[in-house]
Amino acid sequence: MLSILDKYILKRYLGTFILMLLLFIPIGITVNLAEKIDKILENEVPFIEVAKYYLDFTIYFANLLFPLFLFLSVIWFTSKLANNTEVIAFLSSGVSFYRFLRPYMIGATIVCAGALVMGMYLAPMASQGFNEFKYKYLKKDKKDRTQSNVYRQINENDYIYVNYFNVNDKKGNNFTLEHFDGNKLDYKIRANRIAYNETDSSYTLFNYLKRTITDDGDILESKKKFDTIFSFELEDLTPVEYIAETLNYTELNSFIEREKKRGSSYINRYEVVRFKRWSLPISAYILTIIAVAVSSIKRRGGMGVNLAIGISIGMIFIFFDKIFGTMAEQSDFSPIVATWFPNFVFAILAVYLLKNAKR
């Protein structure tokens, strides 16, 4: 059963967190709209599309920054309790600091559960709409939807490689297809350029060269221009880097296993997305403990000092999360270490601050 103290703190915990979301999300929308309004008007984007975009943006933005919002909300209302000497009153009545912390942990559990549902299912759908809107309306004149060094296993026998592929004009350079019969190379196709034909879903190869390996020697076939149909799809030449963000957790697990078999160069990026689906919600507990430990002490300078400390710690947490995530995406650094290391470091900080905060 929840005591009066539990209900009081839990109500303030969740109420302040929701208020923080309602305060900062409109600010985020306003800033984003101010940056993109010129392109939206220039491209004559329909109002309904803009409305859908900002609905997706709201979910995407809330999921991305909820640890910071949670952290600041706990510091805000706990500092008010400390300034009004309510914390001292609670502890003086015989309530231990750990008992005082219990409703905060209940609140963190509720927020963590909500963040898990959002991160596993709602945020992926919002991310898809958010990214597709940007590429459809805001970046359609830029050559930013290009892929380089794409190497993929299409099936058990076929592997493809393309040095560079432009998604907009559907053309690429230095294309190679290798077909194996077991462990033996059966034939290899090379072309200086490849172009996709939307009319009949065929491909045009320029400076086409096919080398067939036989027991009697190699057979070479070459043409300046050659039209053909392949078993792979256009999407195999244009793997979207943000695709992992648009898949729910079940789909993401299957997708990663399939991409590993295909030899995708973005595996670390996908793994980071998968592990963050768990690490960010769990951070609700760690940040709650740190926030309570920092703000439950009445300081000279009042709430402003606690907020300044809280904002600094929150920004450091986000910095750690971003820098280690980028390291894993761009190098061989372990994705699981990268995503959980900030939680590990801040968990140690939480234990230290909690010991110092106990009365």
C-alpha positions as CSV (number, residue, x, y, z in Angstrom):
1,M,0.0,0.0,0.0
2,L,1.1,3.5,-0.7
3,S,1.4,5.9,2.2
4,I,0.4,9.5,2.1
5,L,4.1,10.4,1.7
6,D,4.3,8.0,-1.3
7,K,1.2,9.4,-3.0
8,Y,2.4,13.0,-2.4
9,I,5.8,12.5,-3.8
10,L,4.7,10.2,-6.7
11,K,2.0,12.8,-7.7
12,R,4.7,15.6,-7.8
13,Y,7.2,13.3,-9.6
14,L,4.9,12.4,-12.4
15,G,3.1,15.7,-12.6
16,T,6.4,17.7,-12.9
17,F,7.7,15.3,-15.5
18,I,4.6,15.7,-17.6
19,L,4.7,19.5,-17.1
20,M,8.4,19.4,-18.3
21,L,7.4,17.6,-21.4
22,L,4.6,20.0,-22.1
23,L,6.9,22.9,-21.6
24,F,9.9,21.8,-23.7
25,I,8.2,19.9,-26.6
26,P,6.5,23.1,-27.9
27,I,9.8,24.9,-27.7
28,G,11.5,22.1,-29.7
29,I,8.7,22.2,-32.3
30,T,9.0,26.0,-32.5
31,V,12.8,25.9,-33.0
32,N,12.5,23.1,-35.6
33,L,9.8,24.9,-37.5
34,A,11.8,28.1,-37.5
35,E,14.7,26.2,-39.1
36,K,12.6,24.4,-41.8
37,I,9.7,26.9,-42.6
38,D,11.5,28.3,-45.7
39,K,12.0,24.8,-47.2
40,I,8.4,23.8,-46.3
41,L,7.0,26.8,-48.1
42,E,9.4,26.5,-51.0
43,N,8.4,22.9,-51.6
44,E,4.7,23.6,-51.0
45,V,4.4,20.8,-48.5
46,P,0.7,20.0,-47.7
47,F,-0.5,21.0,-44.3
48,I,-1.6,17.5,-43.4
49,E,2.0,16.3,-44.1
50,V,3.5,19.0,-41.9
51,A,1.0,18.1,-39.1
52,K,2.0,14.4,-39.3
53,Y,5.6,15.3,-39.3
54,Y,5.4,17.3,-36.1
55,L,3.3,14.6,-34.5
56,D,6.2,12.2,-35.3
57,F,8.7,14.8,-34.2
58,T,6.9,15.1,-30.8
59,I,7.3,11.3,-30.1
60,Y,10.8,11.3,-31.6
61,F,11.9,14.3,-29.5
62,A,10.3,13.1,-26.3
63,N,11.9,9.6,-26.6
64,L,15.3,11.1,-27.4
65,L,15.5,13.6,-24.5
66,F,13.3,12.0,-21.9
67,P,16.2,11.2,-19.5
68,L,17.1,14.9,-19.4
69,F,13.4,16.0,-18.9
70,L,13.1,13.4,-16.1
71,F,16.3,14.5,-14.4
72,L,15.3,18.2,-14.4
73,S,11.8,17.5,-13.2
74,V,13.0,15.5,-10.2
75,I,15.6,18.2,-9.3
76,W,12.9,20.9,-9.7
77,F,10.3,19.6,-7.4
78,T,12.7,18.0,-4.9
79,S,14.5,21.3,-4.6
80,K,11.2,22.9,-3.8
81,L,10.6,20.3,-1.1
82,A,14.1,21.0,0.3
83,N,13.7,24.8,0.2
84,N,10.4,24.5,2.1
85,T,12.1,22.3,4.7
86,E,9.7,19.5,3.8
87,V,12.6,17.0,3.3
88,I,13.9,17.8,6.7
89,A,10.4,17.3,8.2
90,F,10.0,13.9,6.5
91,L,13.4,12.7,7.7
92,S,12.9,14.1,11.2
93,S,9.7,12.2,11.6
94,G,11.7,8.9,11.5
95,V,11.5,8.2,7.8
96,S,14.9,6.9,6.5
97,F,16.4,8.4,3.4
98,Y,16.0,5.0,1.6
99,R,12.3,5.0,2.6
100,F,12.0,8.6,1.4
101,L,13.5,7.4,-1.9
102,R,10.8,4.7,-2.4
103,P,8.1,6.7,-4.2
104,Y,10.8,8.1,-6.5
105,M,11.7,4.5,-7.5
106,I,8.0,3.8,-8.1
107,G,7.8,6.8,-10.3
108,A,11.0,5.8,-12.1
109,T,9.4,2.4,-12.7
110,I,6.3,3.9,-14.3
111,V,8.4,6.2,-16.5
112,C,10.8,3.3,-17.4
113,A,7.8,1.2,-18.5
114,G,6.4,4.0,-20.6
115,A,9.8,4.6,-22.1
116,L,10.2,0.9,-23.0
117,V,6.8,0.9,-24.8
118,M,7.7,4.1,-26.6
119,G,11.2,3.0,-27.5
120,M,10.2,-0.5,-28.6
121,Y,7.1,0.4,-30.7
122,L,5.9,4.0,-30.9
123,A,9.3,5.7,-31.5
124,P,10.2,3.5,-34.4
125,M,7.0,4.4,-36.3
126,A,7.5,8.0,-35.5
127,S,11.2,7.8,-36.6
128,Q,10.1,6.4,-40.0
129,G,7.7,9.2,-40.7
130,F,10.1,11.8,-39.3
131,N,13.0,10.7,-41.6
132,E,10.9,10.0,-44.7
133,F,9.5,13.6,-44.5
134,K,13.0,15.0,-44.3
135,Y,14.2,13.1,-47.4
136,K,11.0,13.6,-49.3
137,Y,10.4,17.3,-48.8
138,L,13.5,18.9,-47.2
139,K,16.5,17.2,-48.8
140,K,15.2,16.1,-52.2
141,D,17.5,18.5,-54.1
142,K,20.6,17.4,-52.2
143,K,22.9,14.5,-53.0
144,D,22.8,13.2,-49.5
145,R,21.0,9.9,-50.2
146,T,24.0,8.2,-51.5
147,Q,25.6,4.9,-50.5
148,S,29.2,4.0,-50.7
149,N,31.0,0.7,-50.5
150,V,27.9,-1.4,-50.2
151,Y,28.7,-5.1,-49.9
152,R,25.8,-7.5,-49.4
153,Q,25.0,-11.2,-49.5
154,I,21.8,-11.5,-51.4
155,N,21.3,-15.2,-50.9
156,E,23.3,-18.4,-50.3
157,N,25.1,-18.1,-53.6
158,D,25.2,-14.4,-54.7
159,Y,27.2,-11.4,-53.3
160,I,27.0,-7.9,-54.7
161,Y,29.3,-4.9,-54.3
162,V,28.9,-1.3,-55.5
163,N,31.4,1.4,-54.8
164,Y,28.9,4.3,-55.0
165,F,25.2,4.5,-55.6
166,N,23.0,7.6,-55.8
167,V,19.5,7.0,-54.5
168,N,18.0,10.0,-56.4
169,D,19.1,9.1,-59.9
170,K,19.4,5.3,-59.2
171,K,22.9,5.1,-60.8
172,G,26.1,3.7,-59.4
173,N,29.7,3.0,-60.1
174,N,32.0,-0.1,-60.0
175,F,29.4,-2.8,-59.6
176,T,30.3,-6.4,-59.0
177,L,28.3,-9.6,-58.6
178,E,29.8,-12.9,-57.6
179,H,27.9,-16.2,-57.9
180,F,29.2,-19.2,-56.0
181,D,28.4,-22.9,-56.3
182,G,29.1,-24.0,-52.7
183,N,32.6,-22.7,-52.0
184,K,33.6,-22.4,-55.6
185,L,33.2,-19.2,-57.6
186,D,31.0,-20.0,-60.6
187,Y,31.0,-16.6,-62.4
188,K,31.7,-13.0,-61.7
189,I,30.0,-9.9,-63.4
190,R,31.7,-6.5,-63.4
191,A,30.5,-3.1,-64.7
192,N,31.9,0.4,-64.5
193,R,28.4,1.8,-64.1
194,I,25.0,0.4,-63.2
195,A,21.6,2.1,-63.7
196,Y,18.2,1.0,-62.5
197,N,15.3,1.2,-65.0
198,E,12.0,1.8,-63.2
199,T,9.8,1.0,-66.2
200,D,10.6,-2.7,-66.3
201,S,12.7,-3.2,-63.0
202,S,15.8,-4.1,-65.1
203,Y,19.4,-2.9,-64.8
204,T,21.6,-1.4,-67.5
205,L,25.3,-2.3,-67.1
206,F,28.0,-0.2,-68.9
207,N,31.3,-1.8,-69.9
208,Y,29.9,-5.1,-68.9
209,L,32.3,-8.0,-68.3
210,K,31.3,-11.6,-67.3
211,R,33.9,-14.1,-66.3
212,T,32.7,-17.7,-66.1
213,I,35.0,-20.2,-64.5
214,T,35.1,-23.7,-66.0
215,D,37.4,-26.7,-65.7
216,D,38.7,-26.0,-69.2
217,G,39.5,-22.3,-68.4
218,D,37.7,-19.0,-68.0
219,I,35.1,-17.8,-70.5
220,L,34.9,-14.0,-70.9
221,E,31.9,-12.1,-72.3
222,S,32.0,-8.3,-72.6
223,K,29.6,-5.7,-73.9
224,K,29.6,-1.9,-73.9
225,K,26.1,-1.9,-72.7
226,F,24.0,-4.7,-71.4
227,D,20.4,-4.8,-70.1
228,T,19.5,-7.6,-67.6
229,I,17.3,-8.5,-64.7
230,F,18.8,-9.5,-61.3
231,S,17.3,-11.4,-58.4
232,F,18.1,-8.7,-55.9
233,E,16.0,-5.6,-55.3
234,L,16.9,-2.0,-55.6
235,E,16.8,-1.7,-51.8
236,D,19.8,-4.1,-51.7
237,L,21.9,-1.4,-53.4
238,T,20.5,1.4,-51.2
239,P,20.5,0.2,-47.6
240,V,19.1,3.1,-45.5
241,E,21.3,3.8,-42.5
242,Y,18.4,4.9,-40.3
243,I,16.3,1.8,-41.1
244,A,17.0,0.2,-37.6
245,E,15.4,3.2,-36.0
246,T,12.1,2.5,-37.8
247,L,11.7,-1.1,-36.8
248,N,10.1,-2.4,-33.6
249,Y,12.2,-4.5,-31.3
250,T,11.1,-7.9,-32.7
251,E,11.6,-6.7,-36.3
252,L,14.9,-5.2,-35.3
253,N,16.3,-8.5,-33.9
254,S,15.4,-10.3,-37.1
255,F,16.7,-7.6,-39.3
256,I,20.1,-7.6,-37.5
257,E,20.5,-11.3,-37.8
258,R,19.7,-11.1,-41.6
259,E,22.1,-8.2,-42.1
260,K,24.9,-10.1,-40.3
261,K,24.5,-12.9,-42.8
262,R,24.6,-10.4,-45.6
263,G,27.8,-8.8,-44.4
264,S,26.3,-5.3,-43.8
265,S,28.8,-2.6,-43.0
266,Y,26.2,-1.0,-40.6
267,I,25.9,-3.8,-38.1
268,N,27.4,-1.7,-35.2
269,R,25.0,1.1,-36.0
270,Y,22.1,-1.3,-35.8
271,E,23.4,-2.9,-32.6
272,V,23.7,0.5,-30.9
273,V,20.0,1.2,-31.7
274,R,19.0,-2.2,-30.3
275,F,20.9,-1.8,-27.0
276,K,19.7,1.7,-26.5
277,R,16.1,0.5,-26.5
278,W,17.0,-1.0,-23.1
279,S,19.7,1.3,-21.7
280,L,17.9,4.6,-22.0
281,P,14.7,3.5,-20.1
282,I,16.9,1.9,-17.4
283,S,18.7,5.3,-17.0
284,A,15.4,6.6,-15.4
285,Y,16.4,4.8,-12.2
286,I,20.0,6.1,-12.2
287,L,19.1,9.7,-13.0
288,T,16.3,9.7,-10.4
289,I,18.7,8.6,-7.6
290,I,21.3,11.2,-8.7
291,A,18.6,14.0,-8.9
292,V,17.2,13.2,-5.4
293,A,20.7,13.0,-3.9
294,V,21.7,16.4,-5.4
295,S,18.5,18.3,-4.8
296,S,17.3,17.0,-1.4
297,I,20.0,19.1,0.4
298,K,19.0,22.7,1.0
299,R,21.8,24.9,-0.4
300,R,22.8,28.5,-0.2
301,G,21.5,29.9,-3.5
302,G,18.4,27.8,-3.4
303,M,16.8,26.0,-6.4
304,G,19.0,27.8,-9.0
305,V,22.2,26.1,-7.7
306,N,20.5,22.6,-7.8
307,L,19.2,23.2,-11.3
308,A,22.6,24.4,-12.5
309,I,24.2,21.2,-11.1
310,G,21.5,19.1,-12.5
311,I,21.7,20.6,-16.0
312,S,25.5,20.1,-16.0
313,I,25.2,16.4,-14.9
314,G,22.4,15.9,-17.5
315,M,24.4,17.4,-20.3
316,I,27.4,15.3,-19.4
317,F,25.2,12.1,-19.4
318,I,23.9,13.0,-22.9
319,F,27.5,13.8,-24.1
320,F,28.7,10.4,-22.8
321,D,25.7,8.7,-24.5
322,K,26.3,10.4,-27.9
323,I,30.1,10.2,-28.0
324,F,30.2,6.5,-27.1
325,G,27.4,5.7,-29.5
326,T,29.2,7.5,-32.3
327,M,32.4,5.6,-31.4
328,A,30.6,2.2,-31.8
329,E,29.0,3.3,-35.1
330,Q,32.2,4.5,-36.7
331,S,34.7,1.9,-35.4
332,D,35.1,-1.6,-34.0
333,F,34.2,-0.4,-30.5
334,S,31.8,-2.8,-28.8
335,P,28.2,-1.5,-29.2
336,I,27.1,-3.1,-25.9
337,V,29.9,-1.4,-24.0
338,A,29.2,1.9,-25.8
339,T,25.5,1.9,-24.9
340,W,25.8,0.7,-21.3
341,F,29.0,2.5,-20.2
342,P,27.2,5.9,-19.5
343,N,24.8,4.0,-17.2
344,F,27.6,2.2,-15.5
345,V,29.6,5.4,-14.8
346,F,26.5,7.3,-13.6
347,A,25.4,4.4,-11.5
348,I,28.7,4.6,-9.6
349,L,28.1,8.4,-9.2
350,A,24.6,7.7,-8.0
351,V,25.8,5.3,-5.3
352,Y,28.5,7.9,-4.2
353,L,26.0,10.8,-4.0
354,L,23.4,8.6,-2.3
355,K,25.8,7.7,0.5
356,N,26.7,11.4,1.0
357,A,23.1,12.5,1.0
358,K,21.9,10.0,3.7
359,R,21.1,11.8,7.0
